[in-house]
Amino acid sequence: MSITSEDKNVRIFSWMIEKQDKKNKEYEYFGIIILRSKDSTHNHLINLRDKSNTIIDPEKKELKPEEWYGCIYYEIISNKRKKDGKYILLGWDGHNAISNKKVIEPINIFKDTITFGDPILQQDTITKNRFIIEYHERTVLTLKYDKKEKRIIFDNLVPLKEEQKNIKQHYVPDGTYNCFRYKNKR
């Protein structure tokens, strides 16, 4: 899949290959980011290496392209201040045979470098570098940007059964929504 930012400065290609172990249904993700130079004389190419299986507590980490939390990106959101090199990516991860994940990934681009996990997501009193929503494999989860209201909307999740509380692979949408809003120009 390929996505391009509104300002045409960032283009991302992401794809996946199913691993040989068909029983566990796991994927390996690959990606390339093309950054347009300021003078438009050349583009800078950045290869992404999926390390999502080895990252401990990924919602609290800033990552480099060689230690990327792999997924398929399907939307890129430009920051209000269009020239600051900050974007938010929305992605899908077919985690395993029993759950999927959706990812909100803030990125920061400075010159020809990129950092994944810009710490701008505020959930209650906790600041996160990225937001990962795990949910039951047989359900559909909405994660999208509402441009008119300037917010990222996602389904509220609940466990299928009370005894499955805190086991995210058994969570499904309950028909209500949550969101992240831009606040203080972030």
C-alpha positions in Angstrom: 0.0 0.0 0.0 1.2 3.5 -0.6 0.1 6.8 1.0 1.3 10.4 0.4 1.1 13.4 2.7 -1.1 16.4 1.7 2.1 18.5 1.3 3.6 15.8 -1.0 6.8 15.8 1.2 6.3 12.2 2.5 5.4 9.0 0.6 5.2 5.7 2.4 5.1 2.2 0.9 4.2 -0.6 3.4 3.5 -4.3 2.8 3.6 -7.6 4.5 4.5 -11.2 4.0 2.8 -14.0 5.9 5.4 -16.1 7.8 5.8 -19.8 7.0 4.1 -20.9 10.2 0.5 -21.0 8.9 -0.9 -22.2 12.3 0.1 -19.0 14.1 -0.8 -16.6 11.2 2.0 -14.1 11.8 3.3 -11.5 9.4 6.6 -9.7 8.7 6.2 -6.1 7.6 8.3 -4.1 5.2 8.3 -0.4 4.4 10.0 2.4 2.5 9.6 6.1 3.1 10.5 8.6 0.5 11.2 12.1 1.8 11.2 15.0 -0.7 14.1 17.3 -0.3 13.5 21.0 0.4 15.0 22.1 -3.0 13.2 19.2 -4.8 16.4 18.2 -6.5 16.5 14.7 -5.0 14.5 12.4 -2.8 15.8 10.6 0.3 14.9 6.9 0.7 14.5 5.3 4.1 14.1 1.5 4.5 12.1 0.3 7.5 12.9 -2.9 9.4 10.2 -4.6 11.3 11.2 -5.3 14.9 7.7 -5.3 16.5 8.2 -8.7 18.0 11.2 -7.6 20.0 10.1 -4.2 21.2 9.2 -4.2 24.9 6.4 -1.7 25.8 6.2 -0.2 22.4 3.8 2.6 23.4 6.6 4.2 25.4 9.4 4.0 22.9 10.8 6.4 20.3 12.1 4.2 17.4 14.3 4.6 14.4 13.7 3.1 11.0 15.9 0.1 11.7 13.8 -0.8 14.8 10.3 0.0 13.4 7.0 -1.2 14.8 5.8 -2.8 11.6 2.3 -2.4 10.2 0.5 -1.5 7.0 -0.1 2.3 6.9 -3.4 3.4 5.4 -3.6 7.1 6.3 -1.2 10.0 6.9 -2.4 13.1 8.8 -0.5 16.4 8.4 0.0 18.5 11.5 -1.7 21.8 11.8 1.6 23.6 11.5 2.4 22.1 8.0 6.1 22.9 7.9 7.2 21.3 11.2 7.9 17.8 9.9 5.3 16.2 12.2 2.7 13.7 10.9 0.5 11.0 12.3 0.2 7.6 10.6 -2.7 5.2 11.0 -1.9 1.6 10.5 -3.1 -2.0 10.7 -1.2 -5.0 12.1 -2.6 -8.6 11.6 -0.9 -9.5 14.8 -1.7 -13.3 15.0 -4.4 -15.9 14.5 -6.5 -14.6 17.4 -6.1 -10.8 17.3 -5.3 -7.8 15.1 -4.0 -4.4 16.1 -4.5 -0.8 14.9 -1.7 1.7 15.4 -1.6 5.5 15.8 2.0 6.4 15.0 3.2 10.0 15.4 6.4 10.7 13.4 8.9 13.5 13.4 11.0 14.3 10.3 14.1 16.4 10.6 16.2 16.9 7.5 16.7 13.4 6.2 15.9 11.5 9.4 12.7 10.2 10.8 11.7 9.2 14.4 8.7 7.0 15.1 6.8 7.6 18.3 6.8 11.3 18.9 5.4 11.6 22.4 2.3 13.6 21.7 -0.6 11.3 22.5 -2.2 12.1 25.8 -4.6 9.5 27.3 -5.9 10.7 30.6 -2.7 11.7 32.5 -0.4 9.4 30.5 1.6 10.5 27.4 2.3 7.8 24.8 4.7 7.6 21.9 2.2 5.5 19.9 -1.2 4.1 20.6 -1.8 0.4 19.9 -5.3 -1.1 20.0 -5.5 -4.9 20.1 -8.9 -6.5 19.3 -10.5 -9.9 18.4 -9.4 -11.2 15.0 -13.0 -11.7 13.8 -14.2 -8.2 14.4 -13.7 -4.9 12.6 -12.3 -1.9 14.4 -12.7 1.7 13.2 -9.7 3.9 13.4 -9.9 7.0 11.2 -9.2 10.7 11.0 -12.2 13.1 11.1 -10.8 16.1 9.2 -13.7 18.4 9.9 -13.5 17.9 13.7 -9.7 17.5 13.7 -9.7 14.3 15.7 -8.8 10.6 15.4 -11.8 8.4 16.1 -11.7 4.8 17.2 -14.1 2.2 18.6 -14.4 1.7 22.3 -13.6 -1.9 23.1 -15.0 -4.2 25.8 -14.2 -7.9 26.5 -16.6 -10.6 25.1 -17.0 -12.0 28.6 -16.3 -10.4 32.0 -13.7 -13.1 32.8 -11.7 -12.0 29.7 -11.1 -8.5 31.1 -7.5 -7.3 30.4 -7.1 -10.0 27.7 -7.1 -7.7 24.7 -7.4 -10.4 22.1 -11.0 -11.0 23.3 -12.0 -7.3 23.0 -14.7 -6.2 20.6 -16.3 -2.8 19.8 -19.4 -1.9 22.0 -20.9 0.6 19.6 -19.4 3.8 21.2 -16.3 5.7 20.2 -13.3 7.4 21.7 -11.0 10.0 20.1 -7.8 11.9 20.3 -8.2 15.6 19.6 -5.6 18.2 18.6 -4.9 20.4 21.6 -2.3 23.2 22.1 -1.3 22.8 18.4 -0.3 19.1 19.0 
